[in-house]
């Protein structure tokens, strides 16, 4: 323990017990818990500075675009035009060549207000109501396409990656004699 010395680090003070000598006057702890980040962390492209974003321009900030879509789609006076502006095809082709036809757009708001934690030993669970600052609001978005046999659920990013074949989906059916 640094000769039993008590160290003061600005906002807090504590004893250290790490078996070697060094001076604490030249470094700062982050604060209570020592794990607090000093700046906002960017999660879209982990471990890269913002200036090194290598994602294609179409995919940058897709989470923000999706959030704006969810926020405004239900209020759109013309949902089909809104989908066109968002780059979501009515008829799309997957990379595998499967053709999908858009049936429905689903949005849902969810608010997490409780948590279930397993008890030690696996004998049960504990339920706690979350304090207001820990509740979370989520907006879910899903595009339901039909592939000719079944309904396929796609995310916003997956729907936008489809090759647009909307115009090619128009065909004429002639009666057979």
C-alpha positions as CSV (number, residue, x, y, z in Angstrom):
1,X,0.0,0.0,0.0
2,X,2.4,2.8,-0.8
3,X,3.7,2.8,2.7
4,X,0.1,3.0,4.0
5,X,-0.5,6.4,2.5
6,X,-3.9,7.6,1.7
7,X,-4.2,9.3,-1.7
8,X,-6.6,12.1,-2.7
9,X,-7.6,12.2,-6.4
10,X,-9.8,15.3,-6.7
11,X,-13.4,14.2,-6.4
12,X,-12.6,11.1,-4.3
13,X,-9.8,9.5,-2.2
14,X,-8.9,5.9,-1.5
15,X,-6.1,3.5,-0.5
16,X,-4.3,1.5,-3.2
17,X,-2.9,-2.0,-2.5
18,X,-0.9,-3.0,-5.5
19,X,2.5,-3.9,-4.3
20,X,4.5,-1.4,-6.3
21,X,5.4,2.3,-6.0
22,X,4.2,5.0,-8.3
23,X,3.0,8.5,-8.0
24,X,-0.7,9.3,-8.4
25,X,-0.4,13.0,-8.8
26,X,0.2,12.8,-12.5
27,X,-2.9,10.8,-13.6
28,X,-6.6,11.3,-13.2
29,X,-9.2,8.7,-12.5
30,X,-12.4,8.9,-14.5
31,X,-14.5,9.4,-11.4
32,X,-16.8,7.2,-9.3
33,X,-16.2,3.6,-10.4
34,X,-13.2,4.5,-12.6
35,X,-15.2,3.2,-15.6
36,X,-16.9,6.3,-16.7
37,X,-16.2,7.3,-20.3
38,X,-14.9,10.8,-20.8
39,X,-16.6,11.3,-24.2
40,X,-19.4,9.8,-26.2
41,X,-18.7,6.4,-27.8
42,X,-19.6,5.8,-31.5
43,X,-21.2,2.4,-31.9
44,X,-22.1,2.3,-35.6
45,X,-18.5,1.5,-36.7
46,X,-16.7,0.0,-33.6
47,X,-13.0,0.7,-33.0
48,X,-12.7,3.3,-35.8
49,X,-12.5,7.1,-35.5
50,X,-15.4,8.9,-37.2
51,X,-13.1,10.1,-40.0
52,X,-12.4,6.5,-41.0
53,X,-16.0,5.4,-41.8
54,X,-15.5,2.9,-44.6
55,X,-19.2,2.0,-45.0
56,X,-20.8,2.9,-48.4
57,X,-22.6,6.3,-48.3
58,X,-26.0,4.5,-48.7
59,X,-25.4,2.6,-45.4
60,X,-24.0,5.4,-43.2
61,X,-26.3,6.4,-40.3
62,X,-28.8,3.7,-41.4
63,X,-30.1,3.5,-37.8
64,X,-31.0,7.2,-37.9
65,X,-32.7,6.8,-41.2
66,X,-34.7,3.8,-39.9
67,X,-35.7,5.7,-36.7
68,X,-36.9,8.6,-38.9
69,X,-38.8,6.1,-41.1
70,X,-40.6,4.6,-38.1
71,X,-41.4,8.0,-36.7
72,X,-43.0,9.3,-39.8
73,X,-44.4,6.3,-41.8
74,X,-47.7,6.0,-39.9
75,X,-48.3,9.7,-40.5
76,X,-47.6,9.7,-44.2
77,X,-50.6,10.7,-46.3
78,X,-49.3,8.4,-49.1
79,X,-47.5,5.3,-47.7
80,X,-46.5,4.0,-51.2
81,X,-44.7,7.2,-52.1
82,X,-43.1,7.2,-48.6
83,X,-41.7,3.7,-49.3
84,X,-40.4,4.8,-52.7
85,X,-38.6,7.8,-51.1
86,X,-37.1,5.4,-48.5
87,X,-35.8,3.1,-51.2
88,X,-37.9,0.1,-50.2
89,X,-38.9,-1.9,-53.3
90,X,-42.4,-3.3,-53.7
91,X,-41.0,-6.2,-55.7
92,X,-37.4,-7.1,-54.9
93,X,-35.0,-9.8,-55.7
94,X,-32.7,-11.3,-53.1
95,X,-29.0,-12.1,-53.8
96,X,-30.1,-15.7,-54.2
97,X,-32.4,-14.8,-57.0
98,X,-35.7,-15.3,-55.0
99,X,-38.4,-12.7,-55.9
100,X,-40.2,-11.1,-53.0
101,X,-43.5,-9.0,-53.1
102,X,-44.1,-6.5,-50.3
103,X,-47.4,-7.2,-48.5
104,X,-47.1,-5.1,-45.3
105,X,-45.0,-2.8,-43.2
106,X,-45.2,-3.3,-39.5
107,X,-44.1,-0.8,-36.8
108,X,-44.4,-1.3,-33.1
109,X,-43.4,0.7,-30.0
110,X,-42.1,-1.2,-27.1
111,X,-41.1,0.1,-23.6
112,X,-39.1,-2.1,-21.3
113,X,-40.2,-1.5,-17.7
114,X,-39.0,-4.6,-15.8
115,X,-36.1,-7.0,-15.7
116,X,-35.9,-10.7,-14.8
117,X,-32.6,-12.0,-13.4
118,X,-31.8,-15.6,-12.7
119,X,-31.0,-16.5,-9.1
120,X,-27.7,-18.1,-8.2
121,X,-27.9,-21.8,-8.3
122,X,-30.6,-21.7,-10.9
123,X,-33.5,-22.2,-8.5
124,X,-35.6,-19.3,-9.9
125,X,-35.7,-15.8,-11.1
126,X,-36.0,-12.3,-9.6
127,X,-38.2,-9.6,-11.1
128,X,-37.5,-5.9,-10.6
129,X,-39.3,-2.9,-11.9
130,X,-36.8,-0.6,-13.6
131,X,-36.3,2.9,-12.3
132,X,-37.4,5.6,-14.9
133,X,-33.8,6.3,-16.0
134,X,-33.3,2.6,-16.9
135,X,-36.4,2.1,-18.9
136,X,-36.0,1.9,-22.6
137,X,-38.1,2.7,-25.6
138,X,-37.8,0.7,-28.8
139,X,-39.4,1.2,-32.2
140,X,-39.5,-2.0,-34.2
141,X,-39.9,-2.1,-37.9
142,X,-40.4,-5.1,-40.2
143,X,-41.3,-5.5,-43.9
144,X,-43.4,-8.6,-44.8
145,X,-42.8,-9.9,-48.2
146,X,-44.2,-13.0,-49.9
147,X,-41.8,-15.2,-51.9
148,X,-44.5,-17.3,-53.7
149,X,-44.8,-19.8,-51.0
150,X,-44.5,-18.1,-47.6
151,X,-44.2,-14.8,-45.8
152,X,-40.7,-13.5,-45.3
153,X,-39.9,-10.9,-42.6
154,X,-37.1,-8.4,-43.5
155,X,-35.4,-5.6,-41.6
156,X,-35.2,-2.1,-43.0
157,X,-31.6,-2.7,-44.1
158,X,-32.5,-6.1,-45.7
159,X,-35.4,-4.6,-47.6
160,X,-33.3,-1.8,-48.9
161,X,-30.7,-4.3,-50.2
162,X,-33.2,-6.0,-52.4
163,X,-32.7,-5.4,-56.1
164,X,-35.7,-3.4,-57.2
165,X,-37.9,-5.1,-59.8
166,X,-41.1,-3.2,-59.1
167,X,-41.6,-2.2,-62.7
168,X,-40.9,-5.7,-63.9
169,X,-43.7,-7.1,-61.8
170,X,-46.4,-5.8,-64.1
171,X,-47.6,-8.4,-66.5
172,X,-50.7,-9.2,-68.4
173,X,-52.7,-12.3,-68.0
174,X,-54.4,-13.5,-71.1
175,X,-57.3,-15.9,-71.0
176,X,-56.7,-19.3,-72.4
177,X,-59.2,-21.0,-74.6
